[in-house]
Each structure stands twice: as C-alpha cells, then as structure tokens.
Amino acid sequence: MIEMLRSQWNESMTFPRLIELCASIDEMFQQRRPTGPSLPPGFRCPKCGRIVPSESFGRHRISVRATVLTLGRFGIVSPAVTKKIEKEWAKYRTQNGLNLYGYSEKLRLFWRQVRD
C-alpha cells in the first residue's frame, strides 16, 4: 500500500484524485484484513457485569487525512508539505461538505433515508 502511495503521489494532485487514491488504498486494506468469525471488541460494564460492544466496532477504513499523514510519516513529502496539505484538505472538506473519506455528507444522509 505504501508503494502504491509512493508511485501514484505527486504534489500537483487534486483532492478528487487524492480521494480516489485513498479509496484504492482502502480497498487494498480491506482485502488484506482477515475474514471469519471473531469476537467484537468490547468491555465489561462496571455496574451490571455485561460485556458491552465497543462503539468503534466495525470496519476500519483509511481516511484522506490518514493518507496525507502517511505521506509525511514515510518520507514521501516533507513535514512542511504534509502540514500544508492537511490544512488545505480541512478547508476543502469543509467547503464541499465532505466526510473523513471524501464523500458528500448529503449523499450519505440520502442513502440512509432510502434504506430506512
């Protein structure tokens, strides 16, 4: 996944293209995750003693910000460029009403209504 990021990244990449790259990396990540039965992570309630599932249980995904931070962590770009891209992403995300993964919140809410 890091090699894919190294080979496909360039500093003139637009955010829509970065979102596509994140989706590709996330797809690779999901395919590598083990499948099969496993117990959900959770904790024991101190009051009643029941095992309560964790709120974060579910599929882990790779966000656009995580991808940007990975660029800096693995030396693909300098820390200064990482910080610049991170700030630009936050601004772009707010202006376009996108979630952590680069998808429209309005679209997500629409599909939730259609399902229910």
C-alpha positions in Angstrom: 0.0 0.0 0.0 2.9 2.4 0.8 4.5 1.5 -2.5 1.2 2.4 -4.3 1.1 5.7 -2.5 4.7 6.4 -3.4 4.3 5.6 -7.0 1.0 7.4 -7.6 1.5 10.5 -5.4 2.5 13.8 -6.9 2.4 17.3 -5.4 0.1 18.7 -8.1 -2.6 16.0 -7.3 -6.1 17.4 -7.0 -8.2 16.5 -4.0 -10.7 14.5 -6.1 -7.8 12.4 -7.4 -6.4 12.0 -3.8 -9.8 10.8 -2.7 -9.7 8.2 -5.5 -6.2 7.1 -4.4 -7.4 6.8 -0.8 -10.4 4.6 -1.9 -8.0 2.4 -3.8 -5.7 2.1 -0.8 -8.6 1.4 1.4 -9.9 -1.3 -0.9 -6.5 -3.0 -0.8 -6.5 -2.7 3.0 -10.0 -4.3 3.2 -8.9 -7.2 1.1 -5.9 -7.9 3.3 -7.9 -8.0 6.5 -8.6 -11.4 7.9 -12.2 -12.7 7.5 -14.0 -15.2 9.6 -15.7 -15.3 13.0 -14.2 -13.1 15.6 -15.5 -11.6 18.8 -16.3 -7.9 18.7 -14.1 -5.7 20.9 -15.8 -4.5 24.0 -15.6 -4.0 27.7 -17.3 -5.2 30.9 -19.9 -2.8 32.3 -18.8 -2.0 35.9 -22.4 -1.8 37.1 -24.0 -4.9 35.6 -21.0 -7.0 34.5 -22.3 -7.5 31.0 -19.9 -7.4 28.0 -20.8 -4.2 26.1 -19.6 -3.9 22.5 -17.3 -1.1 21.7 -18.7 1.9 19.7 -15.9 1.7 17.2 -16.6 -2.0 16.4 -16.9 -2.4 12.7 -14.9 -2.0 9.6 -11.9 0.2 9.9 -11.3 2.5 7.0 -8.5 4.7 5.7 -9.4 8.4 5.7 -8.0 11.1 3.4 -6.2 12.7 6.4 -4.6 9.4 7.4 -3.3 9.1 3.8 -1.9 12.7 4.0 -0.2 12.0 7.3 1.2 8.7 5.9 2.9 10.8 3.1 4.9 12.6 5.8 5.5 9.6 8.0 7.1 7.6 5.3 9.1 10.5 3.9 7.2 10.8 0.6 6.8 14.5 1.3 8.4 16.9 3.9 6.7 17.7 7.2 6.0 21.2 6.0 4.3 19.9 2.8 2.3 17.4 4.9 1.0 20.2 7.2 0.2 22.4 4.2 -1.8 19.6 2.5 -3.5 18.7 5.8 -4.7 22.3 6.2 -5.8 22.5 2.6 -7.7 19.3 2.9 -9.6 20.5 6.0 -10.6 23.7 4.1 -11.6 21.8 1.0 -13.6 19.2 3.1 -15.5 22.0 4.9 -16.2 24.0 1.7 -17.6 20.9 -0.1 -19.4 19.2 2.8 -17.3 16.0 2.7 -16.8 13.4 5.4 -13.4 12.0 6.5 -13.3 9.7 3.5 -14.0 12.4 0.9 -17.7 11.6 0.3 -20.6 14.0 0.5 -22.5 14.0 3.8 -25.7 14.9 1.9 -25.3 11.8 -0.2 -24.7 9.6 2.8 -27.8 11.0 4.5 -29.9 10.5 1.3 -28.9 6.8 1.2 -29.6 6.4 4.9 -33.2 7.7 4.2 -33.6 5.4 1.2 -32.5 2.3 3.2 -34.8 3.1 6.2 
